[in-house]
């Protein structure tokens, strides 16, 4: 049986930011807590009752819910619950406070996390990431900047809920718990700021941690033995995993069912026909299995509401199948050329005899390879973007002619090594087919080719010569 060595308890008052201390008492010194729903749908109320039940298991306090407004002459403590507003928050402690659930995700796993977090505040718990012994990485002031940006909250809110350290005394001292339900998931705060993410501890918890349960039981329900609590926790983890697996499958199926006449969703890990994909989340692509040449369509979404909103907003998602087909043809022509460059289709060779088996490449308008190797791109918009940023493609006509002359000079250099040379000459010792006029000769013995092969172009011969060890030695 666990033993409490410190019986100082803190309560958060409704009218002040000060902590009030009582000795030998609990935050909720009663067997039941009544919750009054100010509003909400039947589903919202049902989820609150279902998910908050986890706290009841470890506090031993019974939660009673009602839609009936308490009498003005009722002095019994109760909590109000509202689903209105734009944020999620809760007052703390044994007062007639309010839990606001105004910004619930359309993902049920995150809704459960939010409800458990706010009920934790109701029971008197503060933010785990605002403890005095939190990791020093949380003192990074850039967190406030990215919080304002990614959470769409005020600077004051971000400081109060993230940056500020809670220096008040605590009722029971526990070790810092990165898995606590009262700990913010800082991946959502930091967004794509890798310089910040790399310094923050990695946390992965969608439910109450063992420490959450252990210390809330110390405060409210000391009749639970350590052995019983461990068994309950193992069962909870099994139930949580089962719940997450089931809901993730439902969510994935619901996302895959979202479509219009011209748009559908592409699941993470899957590729569109033009090579677009998401490592995580879902992408909107055409019903013809090709992506769209629009930067916004490269976004990976993680919620049903986001995909619905975008499908309703994007004009391309309102096209008929015939209109989409016609658009594809227009896009193919529109993105086929930029400046001095043009797109090369899969399996089409450039003048240097290189090609992409899958995907697209780009060459000069004279079909010359640009750079030392052929780069393959997955989609027509990605190769078009590469053309737009390429120096050669942006040359004016005068500079492009100079570039072409340099290429011609480079070709002459490539046709000869120390011991070998590519020549356009027919040898009686080789029976070359028509139009296969290029061969490779040994410069030391020029009476016949170094091998008995003929090539249709000097570039085929150059490439073959580069693979002959004698020529390159």
Beta strands, then each sheet from edge to edge (+ up, - down):
strand 1: 8-12
strand 2: 19-23
strand 3: 32-37
strand 4: 62-66
strand 5: 78-82
strand 6: 88-90
strand 7: 98-101
strand 8: 263-266
strand 9: 283-286
strand 10: 337-338
strand 11: 341-344
strand 12: 361-364
strand 13: 420-424
strand 14: 438-442
strand 15: 445-449
sheet 1: 1+ 2-
sheet 2: 4+ 3+ 5+ 7+ 6-
sheet 3: 8+ 9-
sheet 4: 10+ 11- 12+
sheet 5: 13+ 14- 15+
end
